[in-house]
Amino acid sequence: MGSIGSGGAPPLIEADHIVKRFGGAIAVDDVSLAVQAGEIHAVVGENGAGKSTLMRVLAGILDPDEGEVRVDGQVLARGTRSAIDAGIALVHQELSLVPEMTVAENILLGAFPTKAGFTEYKELKQIAADALEEIGVSVDLDERVKRLSVALRQFVEIARAVARKPRVLILDEPTATLTPAETDYLLAMLERLAAGGMAIAYISHRIPEVFRICTNVTILRDGKQVLTTPIADITPEQVVDQMVGRELKRDLATHRDAEPGEVVLRAEGIIAPGVNDVDLQVRAGEIVGLGGLVGAGRSELVRAIIGADNRTAGKVALTVGGKVSMLSTYQSSVRNGVAYVPEERRTDGLALTMTVTDNIRLPNRKQLSKAGFMLGGKIKEVAQQLADKVGLRPPEISREAGQYSGGNQQKIVLAKWLGRRPDFIVLDEPTRGVDVGAKAEIHRLVKDIADQGTAVLVVSSDLPELLELSDVIHVMRDGRITGTLGREEANEKSVMSLASGEAEVKA
């Protein structure tokens, strides 16, 4: 259990009735949080609950629309510099290191010691070495960060925060990319820092970690504060219940009656960065869901399966009409009837400055050409048909893709692959960042695709979506499938328990 501040001591840092809006959406809605010196305070909640936004307000990166942050009882002036001067450091979920710079340079990035306008490299390396020693990590100060493992990069990021001698340390999912052994080391390090009097706010989806090192826990749901309580007064199962907060019954009324056919996709022994020996199969007409938390390895798995990223072991076979094709590269996957709707549609899924027609044409050149020449009239005809099929609004195929909303952009990505009539389609976060109406339409499209016999694999962090679409759900954690849930047994609690490790704590 993490170190505890003296009883009744005032908080070192306190957020008082924080409200943060983005446009018309409220990301944080009247949330208060207090952390004492020597305390590790967990902040938990589902994806999108407002945790990271709240922490960015505490760190001065975002200004609250209402409420205030106090350090030692004094109101913190707005702005990152004020937070740094007050001794607040934030380790982001997404690492912000510069790959081409050395470890020492990254640790002191933005705060190089200088003399007469020149960097004092001897002093820089000494400060960096002291920071690494404080967190108990040994790494070559002159090594370029790009050559380090993901785990070492995470520790360098923490050393960068510690080098500024913070009194308050905020960590956002620091173990998401770490192995169990690396996680153990990091948690022990945080306990040492807390024992030295540091106040630590700790965001994590991983319930066992919370119960191992934290003194108190604050639970957020949909931007609101659900509960703040001592860890000793709550169980792991109750934490999951409060995180989910919705009716835990699955609504079967809207679920399609699937009758899966032959196994179309068979992946065996897949090993890749972030993926540890996974077997997976998807049948014709079946929607298989992949659940899990940030860093569980879901996207890494699907990219390794289709050859978008290299795998170090394992084999993948696609079987259609009795013909078996081995998938080794992304090109071989596409050639053999695989479609991929990536998580980052704007960077990986679309050419934003090209028209809808041209985006649809890209993966369909063979079908839309004759004797090596593109058939202009045919291209426009097919593009319009596909735009209408996915419900593009407005259905203007001559408009640039970048001029459409997020939901419509996702429809364009779907449209370009539907033109190929794929036998197997992977959808990674298919409705992230889209409005409610577009989400419902995309769900309808996904079900229609499966009803036509396509094997579908869906990655989603949206639990209701995963339950709505999936015939079977594989839950991942630490690069492995930790459990498989059928339609009748899957609900938000069972998925979250497997994803967070709550089941292990309970056992």
C-alpha positions as CSV (number, residue, x, y, z in Angstrom):
1,M,0.0,0.0,0.0
2,G,1.4,3.4,-0.9
3,S,2.7,5.8,1.8
4,I,0.1,8.0,3.5
5,G,0.4,11.6,4.5
6,S,0.0,12.5,8.2
7,G,-3.6,12.3,9.4
8,G,-5.5,15.5,8.8
9,A,-2.7,17.2,7.0
10,P,-3.8,19.6,4.3
11,P,-3.5,18.5,0.7
12,L,-0.3,19.4,-1.2
13,I,-2.3,19.9,-4.4
14,E,-6.1,20.3,-4.7
15,A,-8.4,20.7,-7.6
16,D,-11.6,22.5,-6.6
17,H,-14.8,22.0,-8.6
18,I,-13.0,21.8,-12.0
19,V,-15.1,22.3,-15.2
20,K,-13.5,22.0,-18.6
21,R,-15.4,22.3,-21.9
22,F,-14.4,21.7,-25.5
23,G,-16.9,23.5,-27.6
24,G,-20.3,22.3,-26.5
25,A,-19.0,19.1,-24.9
26,I,-18.1,19.0,-21.1
27,A,-15.0,16.8,-20.6
28,V,-14.7,17.5,-16.9
29,D,-17.9,18.3,-15.0
30,D,-17.5,19.7,-11.4
31,V,-14.6,17.4,-10.2
32,S,-12.6,17.9,-7.0
33,L,-9.4,16.1,-6.1
34,A,-7.0,16.4,-3.3
35,V,-3.6,14.7,-2.9
36,Q,-1.4,14.9,0.2
37,A,2.3,14.7,0.4
38,G,3.4,11.1,0.5
39,E,0.2,9.8,-1.0
40,I,-0.4,7.9,-4.2
41,H,-3.9,8.8,-5.4
42,A,-5.5,6.7,-8.2
43,V,-7.8,8.3,-10.8
44,V,-9.7,5.7,-12.7
45,G,-12.5,5.5,-15.2
46,E,-13.3,4.2,-18.7
47,N,-11.8,5.6,-21.8
48,G,-13.3,9.1,-22.3
49,A,-14.2,9.5,-18.6
50,G,-12.2,12.8,-18.3
51,K,-9.1,11.5,-16.5
52,S,-6.4,12.9,-18.8
53,T,-8.2,16.2,-19.2
54,L,-8.3,16.7,-15.4
55,M,-4.6,15.9,-15.1
56,R,-3.8,18.4,-17.8
57,V,-5.7,21.0,-15.9
58,L,-3.7,20.1,-12.8
59,A,-0.5,20.5,-14.8
60,G,-1.4,23.9,-16.2
61,I,-1.6,22.6,-19.8
62,L,-5.3,23.4,-19.9
63,D,-7.0,26.3,-18.2
64,P,-10.2,25.3,-16.4
65,D,-13.4,27.0,-17.4
66,E,-14.6,26.9,-13.8
67,G,-12.9,26.1,-10.5
68,E,-9.3,26.4,-9.4
69,V,-6.2,24.5,-8.6
70,R,-4.4,25.2,-5.3
71,V,-0.9,24.2,-4.2
72,D,-0.2,24.5,-0.4
73,G,-3.5,26.3,-0.2
74,Q,-2.4,29.0,-2.7
75,V,-4.4,29.4,-6.0
76,L,-2.2,28.3,-8.9
77,A,-1.9,30.9,-11.6
78,R,-2.9,29.7,-15.0
79,G,-0.3,28.4,-17.4
80,T,2.3,25.6,-17.7
81,R,5.1,27.8,-16.3
82,S,3.2,28.5,-13.1
83,A,2.6,24.7,-12.6
84,I,6.3,23.9,-13.2
85,D,7.4,26.7,-10.8
86,A,4.9,25.2,-8.2
87,G,6.6,21.8,-8.6
88,I,4.1,20.0,-10.7
89,A,5.3,17.5,-13.3
90,L,3.2,15.4,-15.7
91,V,4.2,12.2,-17.5
92,H,1.9,12.0,-20.5
93,Q,0.4,8.8,-21.8
94,E,2.0,9.5,-25.2
95,L,5.7,9.9,-24.7
96,S,7.1,13.2,-25.8
97,L,10.8,12.3,-26.2
98,V,12.9,13.4,-29.2
99,P,14.2,10.2,-30.8
100,E,17.4,11.7,-32.4
101,M,18.5,13.3,-29.1
102,T,20.5,11.6,-26.3
103,V,19.1,10.3,-23.1
104,A,20.7,13.2,-21.2
105,E,19.4,15.8,-23.6
106,N,15.9,14.5,-23.4
107,I,15.9,14.5,-19.6
108,L,16.9,18.2,-19.6
109,L,14.9,19.1,-22.7
110,G,13.8,22.7,-22.4
111,A,15.9,23.3,-19.4
112,F,19.5,23.0,-20.5
113,P,22.0,24.5,-18.1
114,T,23.9,27.3,-19.8
115,K,26.8,29.7,-19.3
116,A,27.4,32.7,-21.4
117,G,24.8,31.4,-23.9
118,F,26.4,27.9,-24.2
119,T,25.1,24.6,-22.9
120,E,27.0,23.3,-20.0
121,Y,27.1,19.6,-21.0
122,K,29.0,18.4,-18.0
123,E,26.4,19.8,-15.7
124,L,23.6,18.6,-18.0
125,K,24.9,15.0,-17.8
126,Q,25.3,15.2,-14.0
127,I,21.7,16.4,-13.5
128,A,20.4,13.7,-15.9
129,A,22.5,11.1,-14.0
130,D,21.1,12.2,-10.7
131,A,17.6,11.9,-12.0
132,L,18.1,8.4,-13.3
133,E,19.8,7.4,-10.0
134,E,16.8,8.8,-8.1
135,I,14.4,6.5,-10.0
136,G,16.9,3.6,-9.9
137,V,17.4,3.2,-13.6
138,S,20.8,2.7,-15.3
139,V,21.0,3.7,-19.0
140,D,23.8,5.2,-21.1
141,L,23.4,9.0,-21.0
142,D,24.9,9.4,-24.5
143,E,22.6,6.8,-26.1
144,R,20.1,8.1,-28.6
145,V,16.5,7.6,-27.4
146,K,15.5,5.9,-30.7
147,R,17.7,3.0,-29.8
148,L,16.1,2.4,-26.4
149,S,13.3,-0.1,-25.7
150,V,9.8,1.2,-25.1
151,A,10.2,0.5,-21.3
152,L,13.5,2.5,-21.1
153,R,11.9,5.4,-22.9
154,Q,9.1,5.4,-20.3
155,F,11.7,5.5,-17.5
156,V,13.6,8.3,-19.3
157,E,10.3,10.2,-19.5
158,I,9.8,9.8,-15.8
159,A,13.4,10.8,-15.1
160,R,12.8,13.9,-17.2
161,A,9.9,14.8,-14.8
162,V,11.9,13.9,-11.7
163,A,14.9,16.0,-12.8
164,R,12.8,19.1,-12.2
165,K,12.5,18.2,-8.5
166,P,8.7,18.1,-8.5
167,R,6.6,18.0,-5.3
168,V,3.7,16.6,-7.3
169,L,4.1,13.9,-10.0
170,I,1.2,13.1,-12.3
171,L,1.4,9.9,-14.3
172,D,-1.1,9.0,-17.1
173,E,-1.1,5.2,-17.8
174,P,2.6,4.8,-17.2
175,T,2.6,1.0,-17.4
176,A,0.5,0.7,-20.6
177,T,3.5,-0.5,-22.7
178,L,5.5,-2.3,-20.0
179,T,5.9,-6.0,-19.3
180,P,4.9,-7.4,-15.9
181,A,8.5,-7.3,-14.6
182,E,9.0,-3.7,-15.8
183,T,5.6,-2.7,-14.2
184,D,6.7,-4.2,-10.9
185,Y,9.9,-2.1,-11.0
186,L,8.0,1.1,-11.8
187,L,5.4,0.6,-9.1
188,A,8.2,0.0,-6.5
189,M,9.9,3.1,-7.7
190,L,6.7,5.2,-7.2
191,E,6.3,3.9,-3.7
192,R,9.9,5.0,-3.0
193,L,9.1,8.5,-4.4
194,A,6.0,8.7,-2.3
195,A,7.8,7.6,0.8
196,G,10.1,10.6,0.2
197,G,7.2,13.0,0.5
198,M,6.1,13.3,-3.1
199,A,2.4,13.6,-3.9
200,I,1.5,11.3,-6.8
201,A,-1.7,11.3,-8.9
202,Y,-1.8,8.0,-10.8
203,I,-4.1,7.3,-13.8
204,S,-4.5,3.7,-14.6
205,H,-7.1,1.2,-16.0
206,R,-5.2,-1.6,-14.3
207,I,-7.1,-2.3,-11.1
208,P,-4.4,-4.6,-9.6
209,E,-1.9,-1.8,-9.8
210,V,-4.3,0.6,-8.1
211,F,-4.9,-1.8,-5.2
212,R,-1.2,-2.5,-4.9
213,I,0.2,1.0,-4.5
214,C,-2.6,3.6,-4.0
215,T,-4.0,5.0,-0.8
216,N,-7.1,6.6,-2.2
217,V,-9.1,6.3,-5.4
218,T,-11.2,8.8,-7.4
219,I,-13.6,7.3,-9.9
220,L,-14.7,9.4,-12.9
221,R,-17.5,8.5,-15.3
222,D,-18.6,10.6,-18.3
223,G,-16.6,13.6,-17.0
224,K,-18.3,13.5,-13.5
225,Q,-16.8,12.5,-10.2
226,V,-18.6,9.3,-9.1
227,L,-16.7,8.5,-5.9
228,T,-13.6,9.3,-3.9
229,T,-12.7,6.8,-1.2
230,P,-9.8,5.1,0.6
231,I,-8.7,1.9,-1.2
232,A,-9.3,0.0,2.1
233,D,-13.0,0.8,1.9
234,I,-13.7,-0.6,-1.6
235,T,-13.2,-3.8,-3.5
236,P,-11.9,-4.3,-7.0
237,E,-15.3,-5.4,-8.2
238,Q,-16.9,-2.3,-6.7
239,V,-14.4,-0.1,-8.6
240,V,-15.3,-1.8,-11.9
241,D,-19.0,-1.4,-11.1
242,Q,-18.6,2.3,-10.4
243,M,-16.4,2.8,-13.5
244,V,-19.0,1.2,-15.8
245,G,-22.1,2.6,-14.0
246,R,-24.5,1.5,-16.7
247,E,-26.9,-1.4,-16.7
248,L,-24.7,-4.4,-17.1
249,K,-27.2,-6.4,-19.1
250,R,-26.4,-6.7,-22.8
251,D,-29.2,-5.5,-25.1
252,L,-29.8,-8.5,-27.3
253,A,-32.7,-6.9,-29.1
254,T,-30.5,-5.0,-31.5
255,H,-28.1,-7.9,-32.1
256,R,-28.1,-9.7,-35.4
257,D,-28.7,-13.5,-35.4
258,A,-25.4,-14.7,-36.8
259,E,-24.9,-18.0,-38.4
260,P,-21.1,-18.2,-39.0
261,G,-19.8,-20.3,-41.8
262,E,-16.3,-21.6,-42.5
263,V,-13.2,-20.3,-40.8
264,V,-11.9,-17.5,-43.1
265,L,-9.1,-16.1,-41.0
266,R,-6.9,-18.4,-38.9
267,A,-3.9,-16.8,-37.0
268,E,-1.7,-19.1,-35.0
269,G,1.2,-18.3,-32.6
270,I,1.4,-14.6,-33.5
271,I,4.3,-12.9,-31.8
272,A,5.1,-9.3,-32.6
273,P,6.1,-6.1,-30.6
274,G,3.3,-5.9,-28.0
275,V,1.8,-9.3,-28.9
276,N,2.7,-12.5,-27.1
277,D,1.8,-15.8,-28.8
278,V,-1.9,-15.2,-29.8
279,D,-4.2,-17.6,-31.7
280,L,-7.3,-16.2,-33.3
281,Q,-9.9,-17.2,-35.9
282,V,-12.8,-15.5,-37.6
283,R,-15.6,-17.2,-39.5
284,A,-17.5,-16.1,-42.5
285,G,-20.4,-13.9,-41.5
286,E,-19.1,-13.5,-38.0
287,I,-18.1,-10.3,-36.1
288,V,-15.3,-11.0,-33.6
289,G,-14.5,-8.2,-31.2
290,L,-11.2,-7.4,-29.6
291,G,-11.6,-5.7,-26.2
292,G,-9.0,-4.4,-23.8
293,L,-7.4,-1.2,-22.4
294,V,-4.8,1.2,-23.7
295,G,-1.6,-0.7,-24.4
296,A,-3.2,-4.2,-24.3
297,G,-1.9,-5.0,-27.8
298,R,-5.1,-5.0,-29.8
299,S,-4.0,-2.8,-32.7
300,E,-0.6,-4.4,-32.6
301,L,-2.2,-7.8,-33.0
302,V,-4.5,-6.9,-36.0
303,R,-1.6,-5.1,-37.8
304,A,0.6,-8.1,-37.3
305,I,-2.1,-10.4,-38.6
306,I,-2.6,-8.5,-41.8
307,G,1.1,-7.8,-42.3
308,A,0.9,-4.0,-41.8
309,D,3.6,-4.5,-39.1
310,N,6.2,-7.3,-39.0
311,R,5.6,-10.3,-36.8
312,T,8.5,-12.3,-35.4
313,A,6.6,-15.6,-35.3
314,G,3.3,-17.2,-36.3
315,K,1.4,-17.8,-39.4
316,V,-1.8,-16.4,-40.9
317,A,-4.1,-18.2,-43.4
318,L,-7.1,-16.9,-45.3
319,T,-9.5,-19.6,-46.6
320,V,-12.1,-18.6,-49.2
321,G,-14.1,-21.2,-51.2
322,G,-11.7,-23.9,-50.2
323,K,-8.6,-22.0,-51.4
324,V,-6.0,-21.3,-48.7
325,S,-3.7,-18.3,-49.0
326,M,-0.9,-17.5,-46.6
327,L,-0.7,-13.9,-45.6
328,S,2.8,-12.7,-45.0
329,T,2.8,-9.0,-46.0
330,Y,0.2,-6.3,-46.2
331,Q,0.3,-6.4,-50.0
332,S,-0.5,-10.2,-50.0
333,S,-3.3,-9.5,-47.6
334,V,-5.0,-6.9,-49.8
335,R,-4.4,-9.0,-52.9
336,N,-6.2,-11.9,-51.3
337,G,-9.3,-10.1,-50.2
338,V,-8.4,-8.4,-46.9
339,A,-9.6,-4.8,-46.1
340,Y,-8.3,-2.7,-43.2
341,V,-9.9,0.4,-41.7
342,P,-7.1,1.9,-39.5
343,E,-7.5,3.6,-36.1
344,E,-6.0,6.8,-37.5
345,R,-8.2,7.5,-40.5
346,R,-6.9,11.0,-41.2
347,T,-3.2,9.9,-41.5
348,D,-3.5,6.2,-42.5
349,G,-6.9,5.8,-44.1
350,L,-7.5,8.8,-46.3
351,A,-5.7,11.1,-48.7
352,L,-7.4,14.2,-47.3
353,T,-6.6,16.5,-50.2
354,M,-7.9,14.1,-52.8
355,T,-11.6,13.8,-53.8
356,V,-14.0,11.1,-52.6
357,T,-13.8,9.6,-56.0
358,D,-10.0,9.4,-56.0
359,N,-9.9,7.9,-52.5
360,I,-12.4,5.2,-53.6
361,R,-10.4,4.6,-56.8
362,L,-7.1,4.0,-55.0
363,P,-7.7,0.4,-53.8
364,N,-9.9,-0.4,-56.7
365,R,-7.7,0.4,-59.7
366,K,-7.7,-3.1,-61.0
367,Q,-11.5,-3.4,-61.0
368,L,-11.9,0.1,-62.5
369,S,-9.5,-0.2,-65.4
370,K,-9.3,-2.0,-68.8
371,A,-6.1,-2.8,-70.6
372,G,-4.2,-0.7,-68.2
373,F,-6.4,2.4,-68.6
374,M,-8.7,3.8,-66.0
375,L,-12.3,4.0,-66.9
376,G,-13.4,7.5,-65.9
377,G,-17.1,7.0,-66.3
378,K,-17.0,3.7,-64.5
379,I,-15.0,5.2,-61.6
380,K,-17.5,8.0,-61.0
381,E,-20.4,5.6,-61.3
382,V,-19.0,3.2,-58.7
383,A,-17.8,6.0,-56.4
384,Q,-21.4,7.4,-56.4
385,Q,-22.9,4.0,-55.7
386,L,-20.6,3.4,-52.8
387,A,-21.0,6.9,-51.4
388,D,-24.8,6.3,-51.5
389,K,-24.4,2.9,-49.9
390,V,-22.5,4.2,-46.9
391,G,-24.8,7.2,-46.5
392,L,-22.2,9.9,-47.2
393,R,-23.7,13.4,-46.5
394,P,-23.6,15.3,-48.7
395,P,-22.9,12.6,-51.4
396,E,-20.6,14.9,-53.4
397,I,-17.9,12.6,-54.7
398,S,-16.0,15.5,-56.3
399,R,-15.4,17.1,-52.8
400,E,-12.1,16.7,-51.1
401,A,-12.2,14.1,-48.3
402,G,-10.7,16.5,-45.8
403,Q,-13.7,18.8,-46.1
404,Y,-16.0,16.2,-44.6
405,S,-16.7,15.6,-40.9
406,G,-15.1,12.8,-39.0
407,G,-18.1,10.5,-39.3
408,N,-18.3,11.1,-43.1
409,Q,-14.5,10.5,-43.5
410,Q,-14.9,7.2,-41.8
411,K,-17.7,6.3,-44.3
412,I,-15.4,7.2,-47.2
413,V,-12.8,4.8,-45.8
414,L,-15.4,2.1,-45.5
415,A,-16.7,2.9,-49.0
416,K,-13.3,2.5,-50.7
417,W,-12.9,-1.0,-49.2
418,L,-16.5,-2.1,-49.8
419,G,-15.7,-1.6,-53.5
420,R,-13.4,-4.7,-53.3
421,R,-16.1,-6.9,-51.7
422,P,-13.5,-8.1,-49.1
423,D,-13.6,-11.6,-47.6
424,F,-12.1,-10.4,-44.3
425,I,-12.2,-6.8,-42.9
426,V,-10.5,-5.4,-39.9
427,L,-12.0,-2.3,-38.3
428,D,-9.8,-0.6,-35.7
429,E,-11.9,1.9,-33.5
430,P,-14.5,2.3,-36.3
431,T,-16.5,5.1,-34.6
432,R,-13.9,7.0,-32.6
433,G,-14.6,10.7,-32.8
434,V,-17.9,10.4,-34.7
435,D,-21.3,11.7,-33.7
436,V,-24.2,9.6,-32.5
437,G,-26.0,9.5,-35.9
438,A,-22.9,8.5,-37.9
439,K,-22.1,5.9,-35.3
440,A,-25.5,4.2,-35.7
441,E,-25.0,4.2,-39.5
442,I,-21.6,2.7,-39.3
443,H,-22.9,0.0,-37.0
444,R,-25.5,-0.8,-39.5
445,L,-22.9,-1.0,-42.3
446,V,-20.7,-3.3,-40.2
447,K,-23.6,-5.7,-39.6
448,D,-24.6,-5.6,-43.2
449,I,-21.1,-6.5,-44.2
450,A,-21.2,-9.5,-41.9
451,D,-24.6,-10.5,-43.1
452,Q,-23.2,-10.7,-46.6
453,G,-20.7,-13.3,-45.5
454,T,-17.6,-11.2,-44.8
455,A,-15.6,-12.2,-41.7
456,V,-15.2,-9.1,-39.5
457,L,-12.7,-8.3,-36.8
458,V,-13.5,-5.2,-34.7
459,V,-11.2,-3.4,-32.2
460,S,-13.0,-1.0,-30.0
461,S,-12.4,0.8,-26.7
462,D,-16.1,1.7,-26.6
463,L,-17.6,-1.1,-24.5
464,P,-21.3,-0.6,-25.6
465,E,-20.1,-0.7,-29.2
466,L,-18.1,-3.9,-28.7
467,L,-21.1,-5.6,-27.1
468,E,-23.5,-4.2,-29.7
469,L,-21.5,-5.5,-32.7
470,S,-19.7,-8.7,-31.6
471,D,-20.8,-12.3,-31.8
472,V,-17.8,-13.2,-29.7
473,I,-15.3,-11.0,-27.8
474,H,-11.7,-11.8,-27.1
475,V,-10.3,-9.6,-24.3
476,M,-6.6,-8.7,-24.4
477,R,-4.2,-7.7,-21.6
478,D,-0.4,-7.4,-21.8
479,G,-0.3,-8.6,-25.4
480,R,-2.3,-11.8,-24.7
481,I,-5.9,-12.9,-24.9
482,T,-7.0,-13.3,-21.2
483,G,-10.5,-14.5,-21.9
484,T,-13.2,-15.1,-24.5
485,L,-16.8,-14.2,-24.0
486,G,-19.8,-15.5,-25.9
487,R,-22.8,-13.4,-26.7
488,E,-24.8,-14.5,-23.7
489,E,-22.0,-14.0,-21.1
490,A,-20.5,-10.8,-22.3
491,N,-21.4,-7.6,-20.5
492,E,-19.5,-4.5,-19.6
493,K,-18.5,-5.8,-16.2
494,S,-17.1,-9.1,-17.5
495,V,-15.1,-7.4,-20.3
496,M,-13.7,-4.7,-17.9
497,S,-12.8,-7.3,-15.3
498,L,-10.8,-9.3,-17.8
499,A,-9.2,-6.2,-19.3
500,S,-8.2,-4.6,-16.0
501,G,-7.1,-7.8,-14.2
502,E,-9.8,-7.3,-11.5
503,A,-10.6,-11.1,-11.9
504,E,-7.0,-11.8,-10.8
505,V,-7.3,-9.6,-7.7
506,K,-10.6,-11.3,-6.9
507,A,-9.0,-14.8,-7.3
